[in-house]
Amino acid sequence: MGKKILIIGGVAAGPKAACRIKRLMADAEVTIVDQDSLISYGGCGIPYYVAGDVSDEKELRSTSFHMLRNEAFFENAKGVKALTSTKALSINRKNKTVLVENIVSGKQTDLPYDTLMLATGSTPIDLPIPGTDAANVFTVNDLHKAIAIKEMIAKGKVDTAVVIGGGAIGIEMAEAFTDLWGVKTSLIEYMDQLLPRIVDKPFARIMEKNLRNSKVDLFLGEGAEEIIVVDGVAVGVRTGKRTIDADLVIIAAGIRPRGELAKEAGLQTSDRGAITVNERMQTSDPNIYAAGDCVEITHLVSGKKFVAPFGSMANREGRVVADNIAGIPSKFKGGIGSFIVKAFEVAVGSVGLSYEMACAEGFDAGYSLSSPADRAHFYPGQAVICLELVFDKKTRRVLGLQGSGPVNDGLSVRLDAAAVAISAGATIDDFGTIEMAYSPPFSPAIDPINAAAYIADNLCDNRMRQIDLEVFNDWMGQPEKNTDWVVVDVRSEREMAPYREKFGDTVWLSLPYDQVRSRYDELPKDKKMIIFCNAGSRSYEVQVLLESVGFPNTEVVPGGFNIISRMGAEWLPVL
């Protein structure tokens, strides 16, 4: 036999590396060790298994050609030995051995290696509150727990559920309980928005409205303080403001890298416990590699280290590890946190930095908001997608793209294109000329990603002035206190009529787009004018015209009615 390659961790990065190594080094002796009895499963598919979209948990453990990825599969089909229910206890770097223990028998063994790979993954963050050890309180970090959750619901034991945490997993689990099973579901998030630090508030608000419309109760800006337990079973969750009944509690408060094994072996780890690796996925010991949720990688926009807990990233990192072990120079330069989640009929996603995070990282950041059609406006089935392009005002470098839209390819293809461009350091000008495949069933002639860049260009060069949506919504919530401004609605009379009826001519003026040139002298010069349309494009044209004829005090509502309505602003008239 050839070199002994030992891999600790058998979910994503580990199996990917193992199989790649055997293709490159057929004579290598490759062994995977994992403390679980189930390995090589699609962990990101767990919410969809609970929801019923994936009917059988075996589908999460099967190949595309329907072979179950178990110990026999790896041994017979891949030539890889898999030791399941086996826990790695310690690494002896001097002797190049790993002490492991069979969880069932308790037997301990030293396994030798020439090269070691750590794919130890992550572990859920424990909430420091009472009641987390109750029998019906779960995290969603392995397949066994997913099976137990689904079994409880299927047996009719769950009428009410509480999800703690408003990240992707929390949102997906809330959808799973509500959509298929009809469970009364509440979601608690400590921050004042869903998906904090991942997307900015307009897109968080869009997802929040979507969940509420789908009968999920949201409690934002509230922290879970206690899980109420009676006779060992959770019966509710208490926050600082209320107590919510629960037959089932899901804790989805985030993850932390599982780097303890590496740290105890003297390998370099970060302050957050992640294993430090170079671009070859090599640890501080050249004979030990690491990949997946347990490592930190470089953010290609901020330049800082971050943890990217995605199965897609783990697989790519695992391939890089395998190449380098096999002597093929290969680098993993980093990532930009590409992300997308869907709940019910709405998808939200992001790549790169949000505007909030870009400002926090010290960039002189700006953003454009747009809400174009995802395909030609005349093509049946076209739908609105909302996009935010984040950029650096000084360098014009694009820092991020985020958006929302229906659950189809409209949003994801723009995020994917942006991910490639942002990773390469693209500017606003590059985004303006990105070539996207065009055909009316797939895109407009001016693609939404190009349109977002055109708006960013106008903002960056001070040709366009926009009002912040939070400020605008606050104003509209109390218009009687803001007498120095007025909204100018350039949509049709039919579209704007409910607004004028609600707010009156002192707040909401009607001046249809095609009448501005002949009637602009009717507008007040002593007030700031907030120009409003469906998507923002007509508003910008009107702003340019008004400035040319002596009305410089104007601002555009970015993204217009399309974004405001999807956010569910409370001041909107009931139509």
BELQUIZI-V710862 format. One record per residue. N is the residue number from 0. SS is DSSP state (~ for helix, > for strand, _ for the rest). OMEGA is omega in radians with two decimals (* if undefined). Layout:
n:ss:omega
N:SS:OMEGA
N:SS:OMEGA
This chain:
n:ss:omega
0:_:3.13
1:_:-3.09
2:_:3.06
3:>:3.11
4:>:-3.12
5:>:-3.10
6:>:3.11
7:>:-3.14
8:_:-2.99
9:_:-3.12
10:_:-3.05
11:_:-3.06
12:~:-3.10
13:~:3.11
14:~:3.11
15:~:3.14
16:~:-3.10
17:~:-3.10
18:~:3.10
19:~:3.12
20:~:-3.13
21:~:3.08
22:~:-3.12
23:~:-3.08
24:_:-3.02
25:_:-3.09
26:_:-3.13
27:_:3.06
28:>:-3.02
29:>:-3.14
30:>:3.02
31:>:3.08
32:>:3.09
33:_:-3.10
34:_:3.12
35:_:3.06
36:_:3.11
37:_:-3.09
38:_:3.01
39:_:3.11
40:_:3.13
41:_:-3.10
42:~:-3.14
43:~:3.12
44:~:-3.08
45:~:3.12
46:~:-3.11
47:~:2.99
48:~:3.11
49:~:-3.11
50:~:-3.11
51:_:3.07
52:_:2.99
53:_:-2.93
54:_:-3.03
55:_:-3.13
56:~:3.12
57:~:3.11
58:~:3.10
59:~:-3.11
60:~:-3.07
61:>:3.06
62:_:3.10
63:_:3.09
64:_:2.90
65:_:2.98
66:_:-3.10
67:>:-3.12
68:_:3.08
69:_:-3.09
70:~:-3.12
71:~:3.12
72:~:-3.11
73:~:-3.13
74:~:-2.99
75:~:-3.06
76:~:-3.03
77:~:-3.10
78:_:-3.11
79:_:3.09
80:>:3.13
81:>:3.09
82:>:3.13
83:_:-3.07
84:_:-3.09
85:>:-3.06
86:>:3.04
87:>:-3.07
88:>:-3.10
89:>:3.12
90:>:3.03
91:>:-3.05
92:_:-3.12
93:_:-3.13
94:_:-3.11
95:_:3.06
96:>:3.04
97:>:3.09
98:>:-3.14
99:>:3.13
100:>:3.03
101:>:-3.04
102:_:-3.10
103:_:-3.05
104:_:-3.07
105:_:-3.11
106:_:3.12
107:>:-3.09
108:>:2.99
109:>:3.10
110:>:-3.14
111:>:3.07
112:_:2.89
113:_:3.06
114:>:-3.11
115:>:3.02
116:>:3.08
117:>:3.07
118:_:-2.96
119:_:3.00
120:_:-3.08
121:>:3.11
122:>:3.14
123:>:3.06
124:_:3.11
125:_:3.06
126:_:-3.13
127:_:-3.12
128:_:3.11
129:>:2.97
130:_:-3.07
131:_:-3.12
132:_:3.13
133:_:-3.01
134:_:-3.10
135:_:3.03
136:>:-3.03
137:>:2.75
138:>:-3.09
139:_:-3.06
140:_:3.03
141:_:-3.02
142:~:3.13
143:~:-3.13
144:~:3.10
145:~:3.13
146:~:-3.14
147:~:3.12
148:~:-3.10
149:~:3.13
150:~:3.09
151:~:-3.10
152:~:-3.10
153:~:3.14
154:_:3.08
155:_:-3.11
156:_:-3.03
157:_:3.00
158:_:-3.14
159:>:3.12
160:>:3.05
161:>:3.06
162:>:3.13
163:>:-3.14
164:_:-3.06
165:_:3.01
166:_:-3.06
167:~:-3.10
168:~:3.13
169:~:3.13
170:~:-3.12
171:~:3.13
172:~:3.09
173:~:3.08
174:~:-3.09
175:~:-3.11
176:~:-3.02
177:~:-2.95
178:~:-3.09
179:_:-2.94
180:_:-3.14
181:_:3.12
182:_:3.06
183:>:-2.96
184:>:3.04
185:>:3.11
186:>:-3.13
187:>:3.08
188:>:-3.09
189:_:3.12
190:_:-3.07
191:_:3.09
192:_:2.96
193:_:3.08
194:_:-3.11
195:_:3.13
196:_:3.11
197:_:3.08
198:_:3.11
199:_:-2.96
200:~:3.13
201:~:-3.09
202:~:3.00
203:~:-3.13
204:~:3.10
205:~:3.12
206:~:3.13
207:~:3.11
208:~:3.13
209:~:-3.14
210:~:3.14
211:~:3.10
212:~:-3.13
213:_:3.00
214:_:2.96
215:_:3.10
216:>:-3.13
217:>:3.06
218:>:-3.08
219:>:-3.11
220:_:3.12
221:_:3.09
222:_:3.04
223:>:-3.10
224:>:3.14
225:>:2.92
226:>:-3.05
227:>:-3.04
228:>:3.05
229:>:-3.13
230:_:3.08
231:_:-3.10
232:>:3.10
233:>:3.12
234:>:3.14
235:>:3.10
236:>:3.13
237:>:3.00
238:>:3.09
239:_:-3.05
240:_:-3.01
241:_:2.98
242:>:-3.05
243:>:3.12
244:>:-3.13
245:_:2.94
246:_:-3.10
247:>:3.11
248:>:3.07
249:>:3.06
250:>:3.14
251:_:-3.03
252:_:3.12
253:_:-3.11
254:>:2.98
255:>:-3.13
256:>:3.11
257:_:-3.07
258:_:-3.06
259:~:-3.12
260:~:3.13
261:~:-3.11
262:~:3.14
263:~:3.10
264:_:3.10
265:_:3.09
266:_:-3.11
267:_:3.07
268:>:-3.11
269:_:3.13
270:_:-3.13
271:_:3.07
272:_:3.12
273:_:3.12
274:>:3.13
275:>:3.12
276:_:3.03
277:_:-3.09
278:_:3.07
279:_:-3.10
280:_:-3.12
281:>:3.10
282:_:3.11
283:_:2.98
284:_:-3.06
285:_:3.11
286:_:-3.11
287:>:3.09
288:>:3.09
289:>:-3.13
290:_:3.09
291:_:-3.06
292:_:-3.07
293:_:-3.06
294:>:2.94
295:>:3.05
296:>:-3.11
297:>:3.02
298:>:-3.00
299:_:3.05
300:_:-3.10
301:_:-3.08
302:_:-3.12
303:_:3.13
304:>:3.08
305:>:3.10
306:_:-3.13
307:_:-3.01
308:_:-3.13
309:_:3.11
310:~:3.13
311:~:3.13
312:~:-3.12
313:~:3.13
314:~:3.13
315:~:3.10
316:~:3.13
317:~:3.11
318:~:3.11
319:~:3.08
320:~:-3.11
321:~:3.13
322:~:-3.10
323:~:3.07
324:~:-3.12
325:_:3.10
326:_:3.08
327:_:-3.12
328:_:-3.08
329:_:-3.10
330:_:2.95
331:_:-2.97
332:_:-3.14
333:_:-3.11
334:>:3.13
335:_:3.04
336:_:3.12
337:_:-2.94
338:>:2.98
339:>:3.12
340:>:3.07
341:>:3.02
342:>:-3.10
343:_:-3.05
344:_:-3.05
345:>:3.02
346:>:3.05
347:>:-3.13
348:>:3.14
349:>:2.95
350:>:-3.13
351:>:-3.07
352:_:2.93
353:_:3.10
354:~:3.13
355:~:-3.11
356:~:3.10
357:~:3.09
358:~:3.14
359:~:3.14
360:_:3.05
361:_:3.09
362:_:2.99
363:_:-2.88
364:>:2.96
365:>:3.13
366:>:2.99
367:>:3.06
368:>:3.13
369:>:-3.13
370:_:-3.12
371:_:3.00
372:>:-3.10
373:_:3.05
374:_:-3.07
375:_:-3.04
376:_:-3.12
377:_:-3.07
378:_:-3.14
379:_:3.10
380:_:3.09
381:_:-3.10
382:_:3.13
383:>:2.88
384:_:-3.13
385:>:-3.08
386:>:2.98
387:>:3.07
388:>:3.14
389:>:-3.05
390:>:3.04
391:>:-3.05
392:_:-3.08
393:_:-3.05
394:_:-3.08
395:_:3.09
396:>:3.06
397:>:-3.07
398:>:-3.11
399:>:3.01
400:>:3.06
401:>:-3.10
402:>:3.07
403:>:3.12
404:>:3.09
405:>:-3.10
406:_:3.05
407:_:-3.09
408:~:-3.02
409:~:-3.14
410:~:-3.00
411:~:-3.11
412:~:3.10
413:~:3.08
414:~:-3.13
415:~:3.11
416:~:3.14
417:~:-3.12
418:~:3.13
419:~:-3.08
420:~:-3.12
421:~:3.11
422:~:-3.14
423:_:3.10
424:_:-3.06
425:_:3.11
426:>:3.04
427:~:-3.10
428:~:3.08
429:~:3.12
430:~:3.13
431:~:-3.10
432:_:3.06
433:_:3.14
434:_:3.09
435:_:3.12
436:_:-3.05
437:_:2.91
438:_:-3.04
439:_:3.10
440:_:-3.03
441:_:-3.07
442:_:2.95
443:_:3.10
444:_:2.98
445:_:-3.03
446:_:3.11
447:~:-3.14
448:~:3.05
449:~:-3.13
450:~:3.10
451:~:3.13
452:~:3.13
453:~:3.11
454:~:3.11
455:~:3.11
456:~:3.13
457:~:3.12
458:~:-3.09
459:~:-3.13
460:_:3.05
461:_:3.03
462:_:-3.10
463:_:3.07
464:_:-3.10
465:>:3.09
466:>:3.07
467:_:-3.06
468:~:3.12
469:~:3.11
470:~:-3.13
471:~:3.13
472:~:3.08
473:~:3.12
474:~:-3.08
475:~:3.09
476:~:3.12
477:_:-3.04
478:~:-3.13
479:~:-3.13
480:~:-3.09
481:_:-3.05
482:_:-3.10
483:_:3.12
484:>:3.13
485:>:3.08
486:>:3.05
487:>:-3.08
488:>:-3.08
489:_:3.05
490:_:-3.12
491:_:3.11
492:~:-3.13
493:~:-3.09
494:~:-3.03
495:~:-3.06
496:~:3.14
497:~:-3.12
498:~:3.11
499:~:3.12
500:~:-3.11
501:~:-2.97
502:~:-3.13
503:_:-3.06
504:_:3.13
505:_:-3.14
506:_:-2.98
507:>:3.13
508:>:3.09
509:>:3.03
510:_:-3.07
511:_:-3.06
512:~:-3.06
513:~:3.10
514:~:-3.06
515:~:-3.07
516:~:-3.11
517:~:-3.03
518:~:-3.04
519:~:-3.12
520:~:3.07
521:~:-3.06
522:_:3.14
523:_:3.11
524:_:-3.07
525:_:-3.13
526:_:2.98
527:>:-3.13
528:>:3.09
529:>:-3.00
530:>:-2.94
531:>:3.01
532:_:-3.08
533:_:-3.02
534:_:-3.13
535:_:-3.07
536:~:3.10
537:~:3.13
538:~:3.14
539:~:3.11
540:~:3.13
541:~:3.11
542:~:3.13
543:~:3.14
544:~:-3.11
545:~:3.11
546:~:-3.11
547:~:-3.12
548:_:2.98
549:_:3.07
550:_:-3.05
551:_:-3.00
552:_:-3.11
553:>:3.00
554:>:-3.11
555:>:2.98
556:>:-3.02
557:_:-3.12
558:_:3.01
559:~:-3.10
560:~:-3.09
561:~:3.13
562:~:-3.13
563:~:-3.10
564:~:3.13
565:~:3.05
566:~:-3.14
567:_:3.13
568:_:-3.03
569:_:-3.06
570:_:-3.09
571:_:3.07
572:_:3.05
573:_:-3.06
574:_:*
